[in-house]
Amino acid sequence: MIQQLTLLFIGGTEIVFVLFIVVLVFGADKLPEIARGLGKGMRQLKDATNDIKQEVAKSAKENNIIDSDTTKEIQEEINKVKDDLKDFTGSLKRDR
């Protein structure tokens, strides 16, 4: 069985076609600049997201919104339910 590259419901041939059109429109000499700009933009977005997460966590800690003992207890309960569910569904699953 041949598996195709699938990215966001786009097959390999569609990706190649889109890249071909991009090369035709922008030219091969502009592609590194475009890729570099996209990479920098994605990096800035990721850094900004991480900064926001850190600020929210810091603010929550300072205001005692997050109780680590409570969150640990909740996580333990969630893990117990997951384990019970795995045990239950394990007997129902069929091998492929």
Summary of the structure (lengths in Angstrom):
residues: 96
radius of gyration: 23.6
end to end distance: 15.4
largest distance: 58.4
contacts: 168
relative contact order: 0.04
helix: 75%
strand: 2%
